[in-house]
């Protein structure tokens, strides 16, 4: 597992993949992560639990879509100079289908959310949607990868291409001059590191040390379908929280929490909502 964190540098180039149609970038992300993991960890048995399969890409009429995805994957894999050979369309289909593992409590399994939060909004300090301008319609999204060992999370990597390097918890952090794009990595028992997507050296980050609720800020989901804003507001009022909520969707919020942007995270999904992968990464980052 000591070699696993080598994979994190490739998430930097992966961020450049996300300017095409949503379905294409999700397939492309899953293929890229699969290629990277299998290339960097060739001596280990490989098990990947992910969201997508290649069924729709193998249908008649999908040739142009598959060709675009293959081109995007090749551009991403070769962008940092570590991969010089190009992959074929069949290679891409096989890589996507490598995510069909059932996982389980025995052995090691990678768990991937290839792109989380593509329909979310940028972080705001109020309910009016006033925040930073983003890279992709202003949305916050993340590529989330965790490693399970005998059923327990031991490693997490979270790429957040639209998350500012500066805290989103303050009142003056929505400047257009803020550098955006963060990569978080964590191993259980060793804390969390954050680095820019330009490949600069990582720094150690820490959760908020605030203990007085009156001084704390809290996070909640932007999309009302993911949370209950009225209930969150009522709880915050009873706790004495004075700051308005920071509303942000996707697992990018977990990265922001891990570096202390907020002290409280309130999540009250509506009846019928089922969490697939998101909470798993919290074990590593927080």
C-alpha positions as CSV (number, residue, x, y, z in Angstrom):
1,X,0.0,0.0,0.0
2,X,3.0,2.3,0.4
3,X,3.1,2.7,-3.4
4,X,-0.6,3.6,-3.6
5,X,-0.2,7.4,-3.1
6,X,1.9,7.5,-6.3
7,X,-1.4,7.4,-8.1
8,X,-2.4,10.8,-6.7
9,X,-0.3,12.8,-9.2
10,X,-2.3,11.5,-12.1
11,X,-5.4,13.1,-10.7
12,X,-3.9,16.4,-11.6
13,X,-4.0,15.6,-15.3
14,X,-7.3,13.9,-14.9
15,X,-8.9,17.2,-14.0
16,X,-8.4,18.3,-17.6
17,X,-10.8,15.7,-18.8
18,X,-13.9,17.4,-17.7
19,X,-15.1,19.8,-20.4
20,X,-17.2,17.4,-22.5
21,X,-20.7,16.0,-22.1
22,X,-21.4,14.7,-18.7
23,X,-21.8,11.0,-19.5
24,X,-18.7,11.0,-21.6
25,X,-16.6,12.5,-18.8
26,X,-17.9,10.0,-16.3
27,X,-16.9,7.1,-18.5
28,X,-13.6,8.7,-19.3
29,X,-12.8,9.3,-15.6
30,X,-13.5,5.7,-14.7
31,X,-11.3,4.5,-17.6
32,X,-8.4,6.8,-16.6
33,X,-8.5,5.8,-13.0
34,X,-8.6,2.1,-13.9
35,X,-5.6,2.5,-16.3
36,X,-3.6,4.4,-13.7
37,X,-4.2,2.0,-10.8
38,X,-3.4,-1.1,-12.9
39,X,-0.3,0.5,-14.3
40,X,1.0,1.8,-11.0
41,X,0.2,-1.3,-9.0
42,X,0.9,-4.1,-11.4
43,X,2.0,-6.7,-8.8
44,X,-1.2,-6.4,-6.7
45,X,-4.5,-8.2,-7.3
46,X,-6.9,-5.6,-8.8
47,X,-10.5,-5.1,-7.7
48,X,-12.4,-1.9,-8.5
49,X,-15.9,-1.1,-7.4
50,X,-17.2,1.7,-9.6
51,X,-20.5,3.0,-11.1
52,X,-20.3,2.5,-14.9
53,X,-20.1,-0.3,-17.4
54,X,-19.5,-0.2,-21.2
55,X,-22.9,-1.5,-22.2
56,X,-24.2,1.6,-23.8
57,X,-20.8,2.3,-25.5
58,X,-21.0,-1.1,-27.3
59,X,-24.3,-0.4,-28.9
60,X,-24.9,0.6,-32.5
61,X,-24.6,4.4,-32.9
62,X,-22.2,4.9,-30.0
63,X,-19.0,4.8,-32.2
64,X,-18.6,8.6,-32.2
65,X,-19.1,8.9,-28.5
66,X,-16.6,6.1,-27.8
67,X,-14.1,7.7,-30.2
68,X,-14.3,11.0,-28.3
69,X,-13.9,9.3,-24.9
70,X,-10.9,7.4,-26.2
71,X,-9.3,10.6,-27.4
72,X,-10.0,12.3,-24.1
73,X,-8.5,9.4,-22.2
74,X,-5.4,9.3,-24.3
75,X,-4.9,13.1,-24.0
76,X,-5.2,12.8,-20.2
77,X,-2.9,9.7,-19.8
78,X,-0.2,11.3,-22.0
79,X,-0.4,14.9,-20.6
80,X,2.2,14.4,-17.8
81,X,4.7,12.5,-19.9
82,X,4.5,9.3,-17.9
83,X,2.5,7.4,-20.5
84,X,3.7,7.4,-24.1
85,X,1.7,4.6,-25.7
86,X,-1.9,5.3,-26.7
87,X,-4.8,3.1,-25.7
88,X,-7.4,1.7,-28.1
89,X,-11.2,1.9,-28.0
90,X,-11.3,-1.7,-26.8
91,X,-8.8,-0.9,-24.1
92,X,-11.1,1.9,-22.9
93,X,-14.1,-0.4,-22.8
94,X,-12.2,-3.1,-20.9
95,X,-10.9,-0.5,-18.4
96,X,-14.4,0.8,-17.8
97,X,-15.7,-2.8,-17.2
98,X,-12.9,-3.4,-14.7
99,X,-15.1,-1.5,-12.3
100,X,-17.6,-4.4,-12.0
101,X,-16.1,-5.9,-8.9
102,X,-18.6,-6.7,-6.1
103,X,-16.0,-5.7,-3.4
104,X,-16.6,-7.3,0.0
105,X,-15.0,-7.6,3.4
106,X,-12.1,-9.8,2.3
107,X,-9.0,-8.5,0.6
108,X,-8.3,-5.1,-0.9
109,X,-10.8,-3.2,-3.1
110,X,-10.6,0.2,-4.7
111,X,-13.9,2.1,-4.6
112,X,-14.4,4.9,-7.1
113,X,-17.0,7.6,-7.7
114,X,-15.7,8.7,-11.1
115,X,-17.4,12.1,-10.9
116,X,-19.6,13.2,-8.0
117,X,-21.7,16.3,-8.0
118,X,-21.9,17.3,-11.6
119,X,-25.4,18.8,-11.0
120,X,-24.4,20.7,-7.8
121,X,-23.6,24.4,-7.5
122,X,-20.7,26.5,-6.4
123,X,-20.2,27.2,-2.7
124,X,-22.2,30.1,-1.4
125,X,-22.6,32.1,1.8
126,X,-26.4,32.4,1.4
127,X,-29.3,31.0,-0.5
128,X,-29.0,33.3,-3.4
129,X,-26.4,31.5,-5.4
130,X,-23.8,34.2,-5.1
131,X,-20.3,32.6,-5.1
132,X,-17.2,31.9,-7.1
133,X,-17.3,31.4,-10.9
134,X,-16.4,27.9,-11.7
135,X,-14.7,25.9,-14.3
136,X,-17.8,24.0,-15.5
137,X,-21.0,26.0,-15.2
138,X,-19.8,27.0,-11.7
139,X,-20.4,23.5,-10.3
140,X,-18.5,21.8,-7.6
141,X,-17.6,18.2,-8.4
142,X,-15.1,15.6,-7.3
143,X,-13.3,12.4,-8.3
144,X,-13.3,10.3,-5.2
145,X,-11.2,7.1,-4.7
146,X,-10.9,5.0,-1.5
147,X,-9.1,1.8,-0.7
148,X,-10.8,-0.8,1.4
149,X,-8.6,-3.4,3.2
150,X,-10.5,-6.2,4.9
151,X,-13.6,-4.1,4.8
152,X,-12.0,-1.0,6.4
153,X,-11.1,2.3,4.6
154,X,-7.3,2.8,4.8
155,X,-6.7,5.3,2.0
156,X,-8.5,8.1,0.3
157,X,-7.8,10.5,-2.6
158,X,-10.1,13.3,-3.5
159,X,-9.7,15.6,-6.6
160,X,-11.7,18.8,-6.5
161,X,-11.0,20.8,-9.7
162,X,-13.3,23.7,-8.8
163,X,-12.5,24.1,-5.1
164,X,-10.5,27.2,-4.3
165,X,-7.2,26.7,-2.5
166,X,-8.2,29.4,-0.1
167,X,-10.9,28.7,2.5
168,X,-14.5,28.9,1.4
169,X,-15.5,29.4,5.1
170,X,-14.7,33.1,5.3
171,X,-16.6,36.1,4.2
172,X,-14.1,37.3,1.6
173,X,-13.1,34.1,-0.1
174,X,-15.0,34.5,-3.4
175,X,-12.5,36.5,-5.3
176,X,-12.0,35.7,-9.0
177,X,-8.3,35.8,-8.3
178,X,-8.4,32.7,-6.1
179,X,-6.5,29.8,-7.5
180,X,-8.8,26.8,-7.9
181,X,-8.2,23.1,-7.9
182,X,-7.3,20.9,-4.9
183,X,-6.1,17.4,-4.4
184,X,-6.6,15.8,-1.0
185,X,-5.0,12.5,0.0
186,X,-5.1,10.7,3.3
187,X,-4.0,7.5,5.0
188,X,-5.7,6.3,8.2
189,X,-3.6,7.4,11.1
190,X,-1.4,9.8,9.1
191,X,-3.6,12.8,8.6
192,X,-4.6,14.6,5.4
193,X,-2.5,16.4,2.8
194,X,-3.7,19.0,0.3
195,X,-1.9,20.2,-2.9
196,X,-2.8,22.4,-5.9
197,X,-3.6,20.8,-9.2
198,X,-0.4,22.3,-10.7
199,X,1.6,19.6,-9.0
200,X,3.1,21.8,-6.2
201,X,4.2,20.2,-3.0
202,X,1.4,19.1,-0.6
203,X,0.8,20.7,2.8
204,X,-0.7,19.1,5.9
205,X,-4.3,20.2,6.7
206,X,-6.4,19.9,9.8
207,X,-10.0,20.0,10.7
208,X,-11.4,23.0,12.5
209,X,-10.4,23.5,16.2
210,X,-13.4,25.7,17.0
211,X,-15.3,24.5,20.0
212,X,-17.7,27.4,20.5
213,X,-20.7,27.0,18.2
214,X,-21.2,30.8,18.0
215,X,-17.8,31.0,16.2
216,X,-18.4,28.0,13.9
217,X,-19.6,27.9,10.4
218,X,-21.6,24.9,9.1
219,X,-21.8,23.1,5.8
220,X,-24.9,21.7,4.2
221,X,-25.8,20.5,0.7
222,X,-26.8,23.1,-1.9
223,X,-29.4,21.0,-3.5
224,X,-32.6,20.9,-1.4
225,X,-33.1,17.3,-2.5
226,X,-30.0,16.3,-0.7
227,X,-30.8,17.9,2.6
228,X,-33.4,19.7,4.7
229,X,-32.4,23.4,4.9
230,X,-35.2,24.4,7.3
231,X,-34.2,21.7,9.8
232,X,-30.5,22.6,9.4
233,X,-31.3,26.2,10.1
234,X,-33.3,25.3,13.2
235,X,-30.5,23.2,14.6
236,X,-27.9,25.9,13.9
237,X,-30.1,28.5,15.6
238,X,-30.4,26.3,18.7
239,X,-26.6,25.8,18.8
240,X,-26.1,29.5,18.6
241,X,-24.4,29.5,15.2
242,X,-24.2,33.0,13.9
243,X,-22.6,32.5,10.5
244,X,-24.8,31.7,7.5
245,X,-24.5,28.2,6.0
246,X,-21.9,27.4,3.4
247,X,-23.9,25.4,0.8
248,X,-21.9,23.1,-1.4
249,X,-22.6,19.9,-3.1
250,X,-20.4,16.9,-4.0
251,X,-17.7,15.3,-1.9
252,X,-15.7,18.5,-2.4
253,X,-17.3,19.5,0.9
254,X,-15.4,16.7,2.6
255,X,-12.1,18.1,1.4
256,X,-13.1,21.6,2.6
257,X,-14.1,20.2,6.0
258,X,-10.8,18.3,6.3
259,X,-8.9,21.6,6.1
260,X,-11.1,23.4,8.6
261,X,-13.2,25.6,6.3
262,X,-16.2,24.7,8.4
263,X,-16.7,23.1,11.9
264,X,-20.1,21.5,11.4
265,X,-21.6,19.4,8.7
266,X,-25.4,19.0,8.7
267,X,-26.8,16.3,6.5
268,X,-30.5,15.3,6.5
269,X,-31.3,13.5,3.3
270,X,-35.0,13.1,2.3
271,X,-36.8,9.8,2.7
272,X,-35.8,7.3,0.0
273,X,-32.3,8.8,-0.6
274,X,-29.6,6.1,-0.7
275,X,-25.9,6.9,-0.2
276,X,-23.7,4.8,-2.4
277,X,-20.0,5.8,-1.9
278,X,-19.8,9.3,-0.5
279,X,-19.6,8.8,3.2
280,X,-16.8,6.2,2.8
281,X,-14.2,8.8,2.1
282,X,-15.0,10.7,5.3
283,X,-13.3,7.9,7.3
284,X,-10.0,8.7,5.6
285,X,-10.1,12.5,5.4
286,X,-11.6,13.4,8.7
